[in-house]
Amino acid sequence: MSARLTLLAAFTAVFLGLPGLSRAQQLPAGVQELIAEMQEIENQLAPLQERAMQDSTIQAYQDAVTDAVRRAMIAADPTNAEKLDRFDSLLTQAQMAEQAGDTATVVALITEARQLQPQLMAAQEAVMSQPEVEERMEAYFDAVEAKMVELDPGARPLIDRLNQLNDQVMAIMQAQAP
């Protein structure tokens, strides 16, 4: 995975609440410090990224990534179509139940969604290295980064530092891999 995709994964972890950098407690002290700095920079960039993601062009790139991932997941295992549809349905129903003040239904729906989530995350991870998905991710990241810099040219040094830190972490982790 390229540094850009890893950086995108770090941004995604911040915005989607996915597990990622939260395992820092288990890492060597030097890596913990690098990850802490990465998280600090991500926090600084988060409002700018959120603004960039409101752009219709960025949203189109995001939709293209989502579609590519979904297609790849279904191609890898056709049962993923049903799982994805069910997951989406559960979230929609939970939102409606929440608006209606039906806490018991919300809890039940979210519990079922959480049971599906590990399967879907594993399926998603399995397709992330496919060329079409990687190409779409690269295009998306490039567009988000360009929009962020367009909105605030001062973001460039932060993005560059984040890339540098990411490269350092990846090098350390690869060197320690068995």
C-alpha positions as CSV (number, residue, x, y, z in Angstrom):
1,M,0.0,0.0,0.0
2,S,1.4,3.4,-0.9
3,A,2.1,6.1,1.6
4,R,-0.9,8.0,0.2
5,L,-3.2,5.1,0.8
6,T,-1.9,4.7,4.2
7,L,-2.4,8.4,4.9
8,L,-5.9,8.0,3.5
9,A,-6.4,5.1,5.9
10,A,-5.3,7.4,8.8
11,F,-7.7,10.1,7.7
12,T,-10.4,7.5,7.3
13,A,-9.7,6.2,10.8
14,V,-10.3,9.7,12.2
15,F,-13.5,10.3,10.3
16,L,-15.1,6.9,10.4
17,G,-13.9,5.8,13.8
18,L,-12.3,2.7,12.4
19,P,-9.6,1.0,14.4
20,G,-6.2,1.9,13.2
21,L,-3.8,4.0,15.2
22,S,-5.5,3.2,18.5
23,R,-3.1,0.3,19.0
24,A,-0.3,2.7,19.8
25,Q,-0.2,1.5,23.4
26,Q,1.2,-1.9,22.1
27,L,3.9,-0.3,20.0
28,P,7.5,0.6,20.9
29,A,7.9,4.1,22.5
30,G,9.5,5.6,19.4
31,V,6.6,4.6,17.3
32,Q,4.1,5.8,19.9
33,E,5.6,9.2,19.7
34,L,5.5,9.3,15.9
35,I,1.8,8.1,15.9
36,A,1.0,10.7,18.6
37,E,2.4,13.4,16.3
38,M,0.5,12.0,13.4
39,Q,-2.7,12.1,15.4
40,E,-2.0,15.7,16.4
41,I,-1.5,16.7,12.8
42,E,-4.6,14.8,11.7
43,N,-6.6,16.7,14.4
44,Q,-5.3,20.0,12.9
45,L,-6.2,18.9,9.4
46,A,-9.6,17.4,10.3
47,P,-11.7,20.6,10.0
48,L,-10.1,21.4,6.7
49,Q,-10.6,17.9,5.4
50,E,-14.2,18.1,6.4
51,R,-14.6,21.3,4.4
52,A,-12.9,19.7,1.4
53,M,-15.1,16.7,1.5
54,Q,-18.2,19.0,1.1
55,D,-17.1,19.7,-2.4
56,S,-19.3,18.0,-5.0
57,T,-16.2,16.8,-7.0
58,I,-14.7,15.2,-3.8
59,Q,-18.1,13.6,-3.1
60,A,-18.1,12.1,-6.6
61,Y,-14.6,10.6,-6.0
62,Q,-15.8,9.2,-2.7
63,D,-18.8,7.7,-4.4
64,A,-16.5,6.1,-7.0
65,V,-14.4,4.5,-4.3
66,T,-17.4,3.3,-2.4
67,D,-18.8,1.7,-5.6
68,A,-15.5,0.1,-6.5
69,V,-15.1,-1.4,-3.1
70,R,-18.7,-2.6,-3.0
71,R,-18.4,-4.2,-6.5
72,A,-15.1,-5.9,-5.5
73,M,-16.5,-7.2,-2.3
74,I,-19.5,-8.7,-4.1
75,A,-17.3,-10.1,-6.9
76,A,-15.1,-11.8,-4.2
77,D,-18.1,-13.2,-2.4
78,P,-21.7,-12.8,-3.7
79,T,-23.1,-13.2,-0.2
80,N,-21.5,-9.8,0.6
81,A,-24.3,-8.1,-1.4
82,E,-26.9,-9.4,1.1
83,K,-24.7,-8.5,4.1
84,L,-24.1,-5.0,2.7
85,D,-27.8,-4.4,2.0
86,R,-28.7,-5.7,5.5
87,F,-26.1,-3.5,7.2
88,D,-27.4,-0.4,5.3
89,S,-31.0,-1.3,6.2
90,L,-30.1,-1.8,9.9
91,L,-28.5,1.6,10.0
92,T,-31.4,3.3,8.3
93,Q,-33.9,1.6,10.6
94,A,-31.9,2.5,13.7
95,Q,-31.8,6.1,12.6
96,M,-35.6,6.1,12.2
97,A,-36.1,4.3,15.5
98,E,-33.8,6.9,17.2
99,Q,-35.9,9.8,15.7
100,A,-39.0,8.1,17.0
101,G,-37.5,7.7,20.5
102,D,-37.6,3.9,20.4
103,T,-34.4,3.1,22.3
104,A,-35.0,-0.6,22.6
105,T,-35.3,-1.0,18.8
106,V,-32.2,1.2,18.3
107,V,-30.2,-1.1,20.6
108,A,-31.4,-4.2,18.9
109,L,-30.6,-2.9,15.4
110,I,-27.2,-1.6,16.3
111,T,-26.4,-4.9,18.0
112,E,-27.2,-6.8,14.8
113,A,-25.2,-4.3,12.7
114,R,-22.2,-4.8,15.0
115,Q,-22.4,-8.5,14.4
116,L,-22.2,-7.9,10.7
117,Q,-19.5,-5.3,10.9
118,P,-16.4,-7.6,11.4
119,Q,-17.4,-9.7,8.4
120,L,-17.8,-6.7,6.2
121,M,-14.6,-5.1,7.4
122,A,-12.7,-8.3,6.6
123,A,-14.3,-8.4,3.1
124,Q,-13.4,-4.8,2.6
125,E,-9.8,-5.2,3.7
126,A,-9.4,-8.2,1.4
127,V,-10.3,-6.1,-1.7
128,M,-8.4,-2.9,-0.9
129,S,-5.2,-4.0,-2.8
130,Q,-7.1,-4.7,-6.0
131,P,-5.9,-2.4,-8.8
132,E,-9.2,-0.8,-9.5
133,V,-9.8,-0.1,-5.9
134,E,-6.3,1.3,-5.4
135,E,-6.6,3.5,-8.4
136,R,-9.9,4.9,-7.2
137,M,-8.5,5.4,-3.7
138,E,-5.4,7.2,-5.2
139,A,-7.6,9.5,-7.3
140,Y,-9.8,10.2,-4.3
141,F,-6.9,11.0,-2.0
142,D,-5.2,13.2,-4.6
143,A,-8.5,15.1,-5.0
144,V,-9.0,15.6,-1.3
145,E,-5.4,16.7,-0.8
146,A,-5.6,19.1,-3.7
147,K,-8.8,20.6,-2.4
148,M,-7.4,20.9,1.1
149,V,-4.4,22.8,-0.2
150,E,-6.6,24.9,-2.4
151,L,-8.7,25.9,0.7
152,D,-5.6,26.5,2.8
153,P,-2.1,26.5,1.3
154,G,-0.8,26.2,4.8
155,A,-2.0,22.6,4.8
156,R,0.8,21.5,2.5
157,P,3.6,21.4,5.1
158,L,1.3,19.5,7.5
159,I,0.4,16.9,4.9
160,D,4.0,16.6,4.0
161,R,5.0,16.0,7.6
162,L,2.2,13.5,8.0
163,N,3.6,11.6,5.0
164,Q,7.1,11.7,6.4
165,L,5.9,10.4,9.8
166,N,3.9,7.7,8.1
167,D,7.0,6.6,6.1
168,Q,9.0,6.4,9.4
169,V,6.3,4.4,11.1
170,M,6.0,2.0,8.2
171,A,9.8,1.5,8.0
172,I,10.0,0.7,11.7
173,M,7.0,-1.6,11.6
174,Q,8.4,-3.4,8.5
175,A,11.8,-3.8,10.2
176,Q,10.2,-5.4,13.2
177,A,7.9,-7.7,11.3
178,P,8.9,-11.4,11.7
